[in-house]
Amino acid sequence: MIPLSTGMRPESLEEFVGQDHFMYEGSLLYNAIKNKTFDSAIFFGPSGTGKTTLARLIAQEMDSDFFEINASTTGIKELKEILEKAKTKFFGLQKEKTYLYVDEFHRWNKLQQDSLLKALEEGVVRFIGSTTENPYFAVNNAILSRVRSIYEFKKLSADDIVKILHGALKNRERGLGRRDLKWEDEALRALAELSGGDARIALDTLGFIADNLKSGGIIDLSMVGEAMQRQTTFYDRKEDKFNLLSALQKSIRGSDPDASIHYLARLLDGGADIMMIGRRLLVIASEDVGMAYPQAISIVTSCVQASQMVGLPEARIILAQAVILLASCPKSNSAISAIEKALQDLHKKDIDDVPLHLKDSHYSGAAKRGIGIDYKYPHAYGGYVEQQYLPDNLHKEKIRYYQPTENGKEGAFKRFLESIRGHSNED
């Protein structure tokens, strides 16, 4: 039986889902394909994101010979045979182009990759290579210099995968439409999120469920959990994920590492993805820790990025490190308090103009307008010189948006600001 992911491969560019950062109607790539001016490219990114699908759609639109090989099973001998055929067509009476798609291109060694160079230089073939590895490390520089474009394929969003799943359930020719299946929206959402951005996993899991359901059956959360061998309690109620994220942030804010780790574990066990957790941790690093430990944002950013590189299950260790750090370090909400107060003033007050001495003076005629002439360059005064920076009315009100605490590293910033303000909070 043909896997559902194979049967549901898009048959036209219009059916292609995802990669909206470079593939959309009117984009340069889309136009190059439609105008038949597409040359060569390297596609790189995770599995199940559409690399092979897009390569086949390109070949289909080009109306040219198309050869598809896998670098893990094809060697130089087979490649040379393809290149000879392409050369005959290109330089013969037909003058036809040949498209060569090499999947897992990074698996070829330097000698194998270099065997393509002459054909690329002469224009004998138009080449598309796909790889899950970063091509700037996995592909020879000589190849990179001869390929016009490198496109990074990103993991599909849950919304993209839900759209693909709906298409499969409704398609009567290539999908599951004839089975008259019903489904819970939360079940499809859970399947999409548990698939980790891989459409192949999502579709083939859906196919597995459908193959073991009677016609007219209902796809529910429990079936998704059984098929994926994962708990789906996280998806039983839409608010669960937000409740757990809220509990995680409040436990970190309360400096309770044990409770914080508990809610991290529940999120991971329930199927929350790395970026959902990572985004919240990055906010916490500035909202709740902030200036009390300014390094937190850099460390947490590194942990989130490392978690993405490693992937689950090992990523749980790195995320746990970030959570424990945030929960165990000093806290300050001075950053969020400062920006919120400033925004409130903008919305409620009639704010005066930028002082003349702070305006841009890098153009002729600025001095004649009195712009910039009274500005004092702090570094010329040893790093600090007293002068007005706020607009006039805010300066007269002696506005202080940033109110540093004594917590952690922020105490040092507070003492510095007090020293340059003459030890007066009323200045």
C-alpha positions in Angstrom: 0.0 0.0 0.0 1.3 3.5 -0.9 2.0 5.6 2.2 -0.4 8.5 2.5 2.6 11.0 2.5 3.5 9.6 -1.0 0.0 9.7 -2.3 -0.6 13.2 -1.1 2.5 14.8 -2.6 1.4 18.1 -4.2 0.9 17.9 -8.0 1.3 21.6 -8.6 3.0 24.6 -7.1 -0.4 25.9 -5.9 -0.8 22.8 -3.7 2.6 23.3 -2.1 2.3 24.2 1.6 4.9 25.9 3.8 8.2 27.7 3.3 6.4 31.0 2.9 9.6 32.9 3.5 10.7 32.1 -0.1 7.9 30.2 -1.8 4.8 32.2 -2.5 3.0 33.5 -5.6 5.0 36.3 -6.9 8.3 35.4 -5.1 11.4 35.3 -7.2 11.6 31.5 -6.9 7.9 31.1 -7.9 8.4 33.4 -10.9 11.6 31.7 -11.9 9.8 28.3 -12.0 6.7 29.7 -13.8 8.9 31.6 -16.3 11.1 28.5 -16.8 14.2 30.5 -15.9 15.1 28.4 -12.8 18.7 27.4 -12.9 20.3 25.4 -10.0 19.8 25.4 -6.3 20.5 23.6 -3.0 17.7 22.9 -0.6 18.6 22.3 3.0 16.6 21.7 6.1 14.9 19.0 8.2 13.1 15.9 6.8 9.5 16.2 5.8 9.6 19.9 4.9 9.1 19.7 1.2 12.6 19.5 -0.4 12.0 16.5 -2.6 8.4 17.6 -3.4 9.5 21.1 -4.6 12.3 19.6 -6.7 9.8 17.3 -8.5 7.4 20.2 -9.0 10.2 22.3 -10.5 11.1 19.5 -12.9 7.5 19.1 -13.9 7.1 22.8 -14.6 10.4 22.9 -16.7 9.2 20.3 -19.2 12.7 18.8 -19.2 14.3 15.4 -18.6 14.5 14.8 -14.9 16.7 12.4 -13.1 16.3 11.7 -9.4 19.0 9.9 -7.4 20.0 9.4 -3.8 23.6 10.0 -2.8 23.5 7.2 -0.3 22.8 4.5 -3.0 24.3 6.1 -6.2 27.9 6.4 -7.0 30.1 8.1 -9.7 29.4 5.4 -12.3 25.7 6.0 -12.4 26.2 9.7 -12.2 28.5 9.7 -15.2 26.0 7.8 -17.3 23.3 10.4 -16.5 25.7 13.3 -17.3 26.7 11.6 -20.7 23.0 11.4 -21.6 22.5 15.0 -20.6 25.5 16.1 -22.6 24.2 14.4 -25.7 20.8 16.1 -25.4 22.4 19.5 -24.6 24.9 19.6 -27.4 22.9 17.6 -29.9 20.1 18.6 -32.2 17.6 18.7 -29.4 19.4 21.3 -27.3 17.4 20.2 -24.3 18.2 20.9 -20.7 18.3 18.1 -18.1 17.5 18.5 -14.4 19.3 16.4 -11.9 18.1 16.1 -8.4 20.4 14.5 -5.8 18.8 13.7 -2.5 21.1 13.6 0.6 23.8 15.3 -1.4 26.0 15.7 1.7 26.6 11.9 1.7 28.9 12.2 -1.4 32.5 12.7 -0.7 34.6 15.6 -2.2 35.6 13.5 -5.3 32.0 12.5 -6.0 30.7 16.1 -5.6 33.5 17.4 -7.8 32.4 15.1 -10.6 29.5 17.5 -11.2 31.7 20.6 -11.7 32.3 20.4 -15.4 28.7 19.6 -16.2 27.6 22.6 -14.1 30.1 24.9 -15.8 29.1 23.9 -19.3 25.4 24.2 -18.4 24.8 20.5 -19.4 22.6 20.0 -16.3 20.5 22.1 -14.0 21.3 20.8 -10.5 19.1 20.6 -7.4 20.8 19.1 -4.3 19.0 18.5 -1.1 20.5 17.9 2.3 19.6 17.9 6.0 23.1 19.3 6.7 24.2 22.9 6.5 25.6 23.2 2.9 28.2 25.7 3.9 29.9 22.9 5.9 28.7 19.8 4.0 29.1 20.9 0.4 32.3 21.7 -1.5 33.0 25.4 -2.0 33.5 24.7 -5.7 29.9 23.5 -6.0 28.5 26.3 -3.9 30.2 28.9 -6.1 28.4 27.4 -9.2 24.9 27.2 -7.7 22.9 30.3 -7.9 20.7 29.9 -4.8 20.6 28.1 -1.5 17.2 27.8 0.1 16.7 26.9 3.8 13.6 24.8 4.5 12.2 25.3 8.0 10.1 22.9 10.0 6.5 23.3 9.0 4.3 25.2 11.5 1.4 23.3 13.2 -1.0 25.4 11.1 0.7 24.3 7.9 0.5 20.6 8.9 -3.2 20.9 10.0 -3.9 22.4 6.5 -2.1 19.4 4.9 -4.0 16.9 7.1 -7.3 18.5 6.2 -6.4 18.2 2.5 -5.6 14.5 2.9 -8.9 13.8 4.8 -10.9 15.5 2.1 -9.1 14.4 -1.1 -11.1 11.6 -2.7 -8.6 10.7 -5.4 -5.3 10.5 -3.6 -6.3 10.9 0.1 -8.9 9.6 2.6 -11.9 11.4 1.3 -13.8 8.3 0.2 -13.7 6.8 3.7 -16.0 9.5 5.1 -14.0 9.8 8.3 -14.8 12.4 10.9 -12.3 14.0 13.3 -11.8 16.2 16.3 -10.1 19.4 15.6 -8.0 19.0 18.7 -6.9 15.6 17.5 -5.5 17.0 14.3 -3.9 19.9 16.1 -2.2 17.4 18.5 -1.0 15.3 15.6 0.4 18.4 13.9 2.2 19.6 17.0 3.5 16.1 17.9 4.9 15.7 14.4 7.7 18.1 15.0 7.2 20.1 11.8 7.5 16.9 9.6 4.6 16.6 7.2 5.7 13.0 6.3 5.3 11.8 9.9 2.0 13.6 10.3 0.5 12.2 7.1 1.7 8.6 7.6 0.5 8.6 11.2 -2.9 9.8 9.9 -2.8 7.0 7.3 -2.1 4.5 10.0 -5.0 5.6 12.1 -7.3 5.7 9.1 -6.3 2.2 8.0 -7.4 0.9 11.4 -10.7 2.7 11.5 -14.0 1.7 10.0 -15.5 4.0 7.3 -17.2 6.9 9.0 -15.2 6.5 12.2 -14.0 9.4 14.3 -10.4 10.3 14.8 -9.9 11.5 18.4 -7.2 12.5 20.8 -6.7 9.0 22.3 -6.0 7.5 18.8 -3.4 10.2 18.1 -1.8 9.5 21.4 -1.8 5.7 20.8 -0.5 6.1 17.2 2.3 8.5 18.3 3.0 6.6 21.5 2.7 9.9 23.4 0.4 11.3 26.1 -2.1 13.8 24.7 -3.4 15.1 28.0 -1.7 18.4 27.1 -4.3 18.8 24.3 -7.4 17.7 26.1 -8.4 21.3 26.8 -7.1 24.2 24.8 -6.2 26.2 27.9 -3.9 23.5 29.3 -0.8 24.6 27.5 -1.3 28.2 28.6 -2.0 27.1 32.2 1.2 25.1 32.3 3.3 27.9 30.7 1.8 30.4 33.2 2.6 28.1 36.1 6.1 27.7 34.8 6.7 31.4 34.6 5.2 32.1 38.0 7.2 29.4 39.6 10.4 30.8 38.1 9.4 34.3 39.1 8.9 32.9 42.6 12.4 31.4 42.7 11.2 27.9 43.1 13.4 25.7 40.9 11.6 22.5 42.0 8.1 23.7 40.9 9.7 25.2 37.8 11.2 21.8 36.7 7.9 20.1 37.5 6.0 22.3 35.1 8.7 22.0 32.5 8.4 18.2 32.8 4.6 18.4 32.3 5.0 20.5 29.3 7.5 18.2 27.7 5.6 15.0 28.6 2.5 16.5 27.2 4.1 17.2 23.8 5.0 20.9 24.0 7.7 21.7 21.4 11.0 23.3 22.1 10.1 26.7 20.6 6.9 27.0 22.6 8.8 26.5 25.8 11.9 28.5 24.5 9.9 31.6 23.6 8.4 31.7 27.2 11.9 31.3 28.8 13.3 34.1 26.7 10.5 36.4 27.8 11.1 35.4 31.5 14.8 36.1 31.2 14.0 39.8 30.5 10.7 40.3 32.2 11.4 38.6 35.5 15.2 38.4 35.8 16.3 41.3 33.7 18.9 43.6 35.1 19.3 41.6 38.3 21.3 39.1 36.2 21.7 40.6 32.6 23.6 37.5 31.4 20.4 35.4 31.8 19.1 36.4 28.3 22.3 35.4 26.6 22.5 32.0 28.5 18.9 31.2 27.9 19.2 32.1 24.2 22.1 29.7 23.9 20.2 27.0 25.7 17.1 27.4 23.4 19.3 27.4 20.2 21.2 24.3 21.5 18.0 22.6 22.3 16.9 23.1 18.7 20.1 21.7 17.3 20.1 18.6 19.6 16.4 18.0 19.5 14.3 15.9 21.9 14.7 13.9 24.0 18.2 15.2 24.9 17.0 18.8 24.6 15.1 18.3 27.9 18.5 18.5 29.7 19.4 21.9 28.1 15.9 23.3 28.8 16.1 22.1 32.4 19.4 24.0 32.8 17.8 27.2 31.5 14.8 26.8 33.8 17.0 26.1 36.9 19.2 29.1 36.1 16.2 31.4 35.8 14.5 30.1 38.9 17.7 30.3 41.0 19.0 33.7 40.1 18.0 37.2 41.5 14.9 38.8 40.1 14.0 42.3 38.8 11.0 43.4 36.7 12.5 46.9 36.2 12.9 46.4 32.4 9.2 45.6 31.7 8.1 48.3 34.3 10.3 51.0 32.5 9.0 50.3 29.0 5.4 50.0 30.2 5.6 53.4 31.9 7.2 55.0 28.9 4.5 53.7 26.6 1.7 54.8 28.9 3.1 58.4 28.8 3.2 58.3 25.0 -0.4 57.3 24.9 -1.6 59.7 27.6 0.6 62.8 27.4 1.3 65.4 24.8 5.1 64.9 24.6 7.4 67.7 23.6 9.8 67.4 20.7 13.3 65.9 20.9 15.7 68.6 22.3 17.6 70.5 19.6 21.0 69.4 20.9 20.0 65.7 20.5 18.7 65.9 16.9 20.7 64.6 14.0 23.2 67.3 12.9 25.0 65.4 10.1 23.8 67.5 7.3 24.4 71.0 6.0 22.3 73.7 7.4 21.7 71.9 10.7 23.8 74.4 12.7 21.9 77.3 11.3 18.7 75.8 12.8 20.4 75.5 16.1 20.5 71.7 15.8 23.3 69.8 17.7 25.4 72.8 18.6 24.9 72.5 22.3 25.4 68.7 22.5 28.1 67.5 24.9 30.0 64.4 23.9 30.1 62.3 27.2 33.4 60.5 26.3 35.1 63.9 26.1 34.3 64.4 29.7 35.5 61.0 31.0 32.3 59.1 30.2 29.6 61.3 31.7 28.5 64.9 31.6 25.3 66.4 32.9 22.9 67.5 30.2 19.2 67.1 29.3 18.1 64.1 27.3 14.3 63.8 27.9 11.9 66.1 26.1 11.3 69.4 28.0 8.0 68.6 29.7 9.2 65.1 30.9 12.4 66.6 32.1 10.5 69.2 34.1 8.4 66.4 35.6 11.7 64.7 36.6 10.5 61.5 35.1 12.2 58.3 36.1 11.0 55.2 34.1 13.9 52.9 35.2 13.8 52.2 38.9 16.6 49.8 39.7 16.5 47.4 42.5 19.2 46.2 44.8 18.8 42.6 43.6 21.8 40.8 42.2 23.9 42.7 39.6 21.3 45.5 39.4 22.5 46.9 42.7 25.8 47.9 40.9 23.8 49.7 38.2 21.7 51.5 40.8 24.8 52.7 42.6 26.3 54.0 39.4 23.2 55.9 38.4 22.9 57.4 41.8 26.5 58.5 41.8 26.2 60.4 38.5 22.9 61.9 39.7 24.5 63.3 42.8 23.1 60.6 45.1 19.7 62.1 44.6 16.6 60.3 43.4 14.8 63.6 43.1 17.2 65.0 40.4 
